[in-house]
Amino acid sequence: MKIPFFLFFSFLLFSSLKAQSLVDAGYWFEKYEYSKSAELYSACNQVKVLSNENMKRLAYSYYAIGDYTNSMEILDTIITWTGIDPFFYYMHGEVNYAMMNFEQAKQSYLKINPIPEDFENEYNVSLKIAACSQMKQKTPQDYLKFEQIKSNTTKADINGSFIKNKKIIYQEKGKDSLGNLVKTSQLDSAELFLLSPYFAGPDGSLTQINVIDSLPESNFENISINSIAYSPLNDLVYVSFSQPLRKKATNKLSQIYEGVFTKDYSSITLLRPWKYSGYEDSTSCAHVSISKNGRFFLFSKIGDSTDGSDIYMSVFNNNDSSDWSIPFSLNVLNSPYNEMYPMFCGDSLITFSCNNPFGYGGLDIYKSKFNQGNYEKPIHLGYPFNSFKDDFNYNYLSLDTVMFSSNRKGTGDDDVYYLKLCREDTLLVLNDNDSIFDLKDLKKEMDDVFLSEWKNKDIYFDFDSDKVNKSELEISKLVEFLSEHPDSKVFLEGHTDSRGSDTYNLDLGMRRAQNTRDYLVSMNISINQITMKSTGEKNPPVDCKRTCSQKDHAKNRVVFIRLQQ
């Protein structure tokens, strides 16, 4: 009698546990905590096969957390059921798309036939079908290492920019229904989430950047900070944040403020709305980034005048340190879709994210070369920078190491990743290395790379002209090197063609060298690091001897820029 009773008791116990686990799984599913719901639904399924409805929830939970292999296994069965909702054909296509099985994804999308109008409006199925053929041609980027940073939590961890060679990381903190901060281990049960900025230390530790309450009607304990940028030209710091607990809808939007750092850079104070903060036209403005030379100001903006979220730029007025230009839309970058998270990499590159349906999925990262206000058509980055999920805030730690954020399957909702490339365009030197933040060794390595790759620059002039053609001179990497190595110098040597008197040409060669020097100084190279001379028409690059062609004359109208250590 004991054995049957034990079995009966065990059956009741397992049934009770499973029932409770299903209740818990449903609770977490309804709270969008899909990692927990996937774990509980999966455990229940091991005891007894789930009902069709709960199986759908398990498939969606796996899909939501980026576990596409497990989601696919369940969806392969779900789409064989009769009378299935078209959404599951769509999700089957999405999972295949995420796994870069583009032909299989296309076939799944095509099963939604005809496509209901409201379904098409919400999910853009037709565009997904068209994108499947295009995405076949994408090739992955070679890389040596791809890891998360050590400080990632179960909630949002977002990569930020550099301020004074200090890396910023944003981390989500949680509050309960009474407004009290919850412990990191209890974040999943929090009722309100707010982003806070931190400086990342050499050992990976995080030191919070405090924002001192200095705005009327604002409670700085309840602000969510999404970006911080610093301008070296006016020594001001720009912060964008939202206030989700404010009563008025317009006050809840993210806006841009300007203030100052305390001397130790531990706090930001004296905040006031920026001139173009978003208050002035009731728009939402976020994701601030400023070029390393301080002249260009990027942010994303949503309002009546924008097409979704667009990227805007303001330019610093050198004649008035308190004035920025009226922001204007970067039309080459903006599209009918959402462009956001713009970031400057030094002075020569802009990166941003867009939800263009002809990408890998969600927000994808794009880059655009930038030269003193001129920017090029953006290029979509390949895998592994872009995934089926949202990928954003891409910038360089070094010449061959990048950092970005993504909500692909990782430790938490958004995680910070860094990736060491096998090869990539040489762009700039910032700091950190792949063990996260050993500046001294990395800088020496990057300096050696710069010196080995540096090629002397030549700038050419029109006939009888000393006007510098700035568009032909790419010196951003030289500017950065010289600013970090004040003992290094550049030598300018002015030349002319052979037409004109010796005296005139000697003066013309010097004026060309002087104007080149002035341009380098305007680019923040110290005048003490520049020496120059003119040779006029003597020692020309092209020795014509008897006669010179027009092309030969053009080659002799030049200023040589030579790096001297």
N, C-alpha and C positions, 0 to 999 in steps of 0.2 A: 504493500500500500504506500510505502514512503516514496518509492521511485515515481509512480504516476503523480503523486501530490507535488513532488519537487518539480517535475516537468510542467505541471499545470501552473505552479507558482512562478516558475521561470518565464513561462509564456506570458502570464499577466504582467510580470515585471518588465519584460522586453517590450510588450505592447504599450505599457504605460510610458516607458522611457522614449519609445519612438514617437508616441503621440505628443509628448512634451517637446521633443526635439523638433517635430514638424511645426509646432506652435512657435518655437523659438526661431526656426528658420524663416517662417513667414514674417515674424516681427522684424528680423534684420533685413529681409527682402524689402519690406515696406519702408524701411528707413534708408534704403539704398546702400546698405552695408553688404555689398554682394560677396565679398570675400568670406564673411561669416556665414551668409546664407548658403553659399556653395559648399562650404565645409559641412554644414549640418544636413542639407539635403542629400549630399553624397553619402554621409554616414547612414542616414535612414535608408537610402537605396541599397546599401549593402545588406541590411537586415531583411527588407522586403521591397520588391519593386515599387517605385513610386507611382502614384496615379498620373494620368496624362497631364493634368494641370500642373502638378508639382514637377514633373519631368521638364515641362516647358520652362518653369522657373529656374530649374537647375541649369538648363542649357543657356538661359539668358544670363544667369549669375556668372557662369564661366566666361561667356562672351564679354560681359561688362568688365571683368577683371583682367581680360587679355589672355585667358587660358583657352586659346583657340583649338588646340588639339582635343581637349575634353569636350568642348562645346560642339565641335564637328562630329564627334562620335555619337552624341545624342541627336543632333540635328539630322544626321543621315537617316535616322529612324523616324523622327518626327515628320519629315517631308513625305514619307510614304503613307502616312495616315490619310484617310479620306476626309474631305471637307476641312482641310487645314486652312487656317487664316493666312492670307498672302504675306503677312509680316514674317512668317517663318521661312518662306522662300527667300525673302529679302535678307533675313539674318543669315541664312545658309550662304547666300551670295557674299555677304559682308565678311563672314569668317573665311571663305575661300580667298576673297580679296586681301584680307589681312595676312593670309599665309602666302600671298603672291601667286595663287593659283588662278590667274586672271581668266583663262578660258572656262574653267569650271564655274567661276563666279558669274561670268556672263550667262551661262546656261541656266543658272539658278534665277538670276534676275528675269530672264526671258519667260520663266514659268508664270510670272505675274502678268497674265494676258487675258483680257485687256487690263491695263493699269488704271485703277480708279483715279479720278482727278485729284481728290484730296490726298491720296497716297503719293501721287507724283509730286504734288506741291510740297509735301513734307519731306520726302526722301530722295527726290531727284533721280528716280530709277533710270530714266532715259539717258541722263548724263553718265550714270554709273556704267551702263551698258557700253556707251561710246568710249568711256575712259578705259575699259578693260583692254581694248586693242592697243591704245596708246601706251599703257603702262608696261607692256611686254618689253619695250625697248630699254627700260631702265636697268642699269648695271650697278651692283653694289660697290661702295668705296672700300678699298683695302684698309685694314687697320690692324694694329698690333695689340691693343688692349682696350677693353670696353667695360667699364665698371661704374657702380654707383659710389657716391661719396659716403663716408662712414656715418655722417650725422643725419641721414634720412630717417624720418619717422613714419608712422602709419598714416599721417595726414599730409598736407601740402608742404613740400620743400621745393623752393624755386631758386634757380640761379639768378644772380644779379650781376651788376657791373663792378668796376674797380673805382675806388676813391682813394687817392693818394697811395696807390699800390696796395690797397687793402681790398680783399674780395668780400662782396656782400652776398649773403644768403638770406632768403626770406623763409620763415617757418610759421606754420599755422599753430595758433594756440586756441584752446577751447574754453568756453564758459558754460556753466550750468544754468538752469532756469532762474536762479537767484542772482546771476551775474558774477558768480565766483569762478575764478580760474580752476580748471580741473587738472589733475595730474596727467603726465604724459601717458601713463598706463590706462587712463580712463578717457582718453580723447574720443573714442568711438561713441560714448554716451553723451557727449557735449551737445548743447542746444544751439550755440552760436560759435562760429569760427572766425578768427581775425588773423591777418598776416602781420608778422612783426619782423623787422630787419635786424640782422646780426653781422658783425665782422667775423670772418673765419680766420682763426689763428694758425700758426705754423704746424701745430699738432692736430689740427682739425677741430679744435674747440671753438665754440661760438660765444661771442660777447655781444649782448643786446645793445642796439643803438636806441637810446631813449629820445623821445620827442616830448619836450617840455610844453605844457599847456599854456598857450598864449593867444588863443582865438576865442572870442566871445561865443557863448552858446554851444561850445564844443567840449565834449568829454573825451580827452585823449586816451582814456582807458578803453574806449570802445571804437577806436578807429582801426581800419584795416589798410595797411600801407602796401602798395603794390610796386612802387619804384622810388629810387633816390638817385639823383645825378648832381654832379658838382661842376660849377663853372670856374675855371682858373682865372678868367678875365675880370670877373667882378667879385670873386671870392664868396659867392652865394651858393647855397645848396637848394635844389628843387625837389620837392616831395609830392607824390600823388597818392591820395588815399580817399577811401570812402567812409561814410559814417552810417552804417546800416540801421542804427537805432534812432536816428532822427525822425521826426514826425512827417515833415514835408518830403515828398518824393524827390524834389530837385536837390534837397540837402543830403539825400542818401547817395547821390551819384558821386563817382570818383572825380575829384577836382585837383588842380595843381597849385601848390603853394611855394613861396620862396622864403628862405630863412638863412640862418648862419649856424655853422658848427661851433661848438665850444672848442677851446684851445687843444684839448686832448682828443677831439673827435669822438667823444663818448655820447654826446647829446646834440640835438638840433633844437634851436630856440628862435624866438622872434619871428615866428611864422606869420605870414600874411598871404592872402590870395594873390597869385601871380596876375599880371595884367591881362593875360589871356587864359585864365584859369579854367574857364568853362562856366563860371558864374555869370559872366557878361552876356552869354548867349544861351544859357540853360542847356549846355551840352555836357556829356560825360567825357572827361579827358584823363588819360592814364598812360602808364608805361613810358616814362620820361627817360631820354638818353641824350647826352651831350658829347660831342666829338672831343677828342683828347686836347685839341688846341683851343677848345672853348667857344668856337665861332658858330657852331651849328647845333640846333636844339630840335630833337625829334620827339613826337608823342603820338598816341593814337586817340582818335576822337569819334564820338557817335552823337549825331544830332539831326535836326531837320535838313541841314545842308549837306549831309554826308550820305553816301550809298553804303549803308551798313556801317562798319567800322573802317575808317580810313586813316592813313598816316599823314601827319602835317609836320611842317618844318618852319622854324623861326631862325633868323640870322642876327647875330650880335652886331650892334652898331659900335664900331671902334671909336667913334667921335662922342659917344654918350654912353657911359658905362651902365646907366640905368635903363637903357632902352633896347628892346628886342623888336625886330620887325613884325608886322602883322603876319601871323602864321598862314601858310599857303599849302594847298594839297599837293602831294607828290604824285602827279597824275601818271607818271611812267610806272610807279609801283602799285597804285591803287586800281581796283577792278570792281565789278559788280558784287564781289564777294567781300568777306571781312578780312581786312589787313590789320594786324595788331602786333604787340610786343616788338616794336622797332628797337634795334640796338646798334650803336656805333662800335666797331672794332677799330680802335685807334682813330685815324682820320681818313682811312682809305677804303673802308668797307661798311656797308649797312646790311644788317640781317633783320628779317622780320618773319612773321608767320601769317599764313592765309589758309582759309578753308575751301580753296578752289577745288571743285569736285574732280578735276583732272590731276589730283595728287594721290598720295598713298592712302589718305584718309584723315578725317579730323583736320586739325591745324598742321600744315606742313611748313618747314623752314625754307626760306628763299634767301639768296644773297644778291647784292647789287654793288658793283664797284663804284666808288665815290671819289671825286676829285674837286675839292674847293667849290662845292655847290652844284657840280655836274654829276649826275648819277645815271647808270646804265640800266638797260632792261634786265629785270631780275632773272636769276637762274635757280631752278628747283634743285635742292640737294637730294642726293640719293639715300639709299639705305646704308648704314644703320641710323643716320641722323633722323630721318623721317620714318615713321611707322604708321600703322593703321590708326593709332591714337593721336592725341594732341602733342605736338613737339614745338618748342618755342624757347626764346631767350638764349640764342646761340652766340657765344663769343669765344675768343681765343685766350688760353692760358699761356701759350708759347707758340713758336712757329709751327709745331706739329701736334699740339694738344689742344682740344676744344672742350668746352663745357656747355651743356644745355639741359633743359628740363623737359620732362615727358610724363604722361600718365599711363604709359604702357605698363605691362605687368612688372611690378617691382616691389619695393618695401611698402609704399603707401599710395595715396591718391595721386600726388605729383611727386616725382623724385628728381634729384639732380644727378646727372651722369657726366662722366668725362671719358674722352676717347682719344687715344694716341694713334695718330695716322701713320701709315707707311709713307705717304707722300701727300703734299697739299701745297697750294700756292703760298709762297713766303709773303707774309703780310705785315707782321709787327711783333714786337717784343713787349710783353706785359709783365707777368710774373707766374709763379707756381710751377710745379712739375707733376708728373703722374703719380707721385706718392702723396700729392696734395701739399703744396706749399713749402718747398725748400728753395727759396729765391736765389741764394748765392750761387749754388752749383748750376742752376738752370740759366741764370743770366750769363755766366761765363760760356756755357755751351752755345747759347743763342748768339752771343757776341762773336764767337768764332765762326758760326755759320754766316752771320752778316758780312764779316770781313772777307770770308772766302768767296762769297757770292757778289760782293759789291763790284760794280763796274763804273769806271769814271763816266761822269755825265758831260755831255756837250750840249750847249744851247746856241741855236743859230739865229741870225738876224737878217732882216731885209736889207737891201742895198741902201747905204748911207743912213741907216737907222740904228738907234741905240735902244729901241723899245723891246722889252723882254716879252717873248711869246710864252706866256705862262702855261698855256694848254699843252705845250710840247715837253714840259719839264716835270717828271715824276720823281719827287725827292722826299716823299713822306717817310720812308724808312731811314734816310739820311738824317732828317730832322730829329727823329726819335733817338737815333744812335748818338748824335751830338749833344742832345739835351741830357742824356744819361752819362756822357763822357766829356765833361767840360775841359779836359786837357787835350782832347783831339781838336783838329783844325781842318778847315778847307782852304785850298789855294785856288784863286781865280786868275786865269790868264786870258786877257782879251786880245783878239786877232781881227784883222781886216783883210779885205782883198787888196790887190796892188794898184787899184785906181785911186788917184788923189795923191797929194804931196805926203812926204814922210811925216812932217809935223802934224798935218791934219789927221792922218791915219793913227798916229801915236795917241792923239787926244781922243779920237773916236773909239779906239780899242779900250782906253781907260774908262770912258763913259759907259761902254757896254759892260765892263767889269763892275763898275760902281752900281749900275742899275740892277745887275744880277745880285750883287751884295745886298742892296736895299730890299730886293724881293726875298732873299733868304732870311733877312732880319724880320721882315713882316711875317714870316712863317715860324717865328720864335727861335731862330738860331741866333746865339749871342754874337754881336758885332766883334767881340774880342776873339772869337774863334775863326775869323775870316781874314785872310791876307790876299793881296792881289797885285797884279802888275799888268802893263800893256806892252806888247811887242809890236803893235801896229801891223805893218805889212811884212815885217821881218820874221824869219823862221815860220813860214806859213805851213799849215797842215798838208797842203798840196803845192809842191814846188813846180810852178809852171815853166820856169826858165824862160822860154821864148813867148809862148802864147798860152792863154787860159780860156777854156770854154766857160759858158755861163754856169754850168754845174760845178766846175772847179772853183770859180769865183764864190759861189754859194757856200762851198765847203770851207772856205777861208774866212767867212764872216761868222766867227764863232767865239764863245767863251768856254774854256775848259774848266770843269769843276773837278778838282782832285782832292781826295781824302788823305789827310796826313795825320799820323799818330804820334 
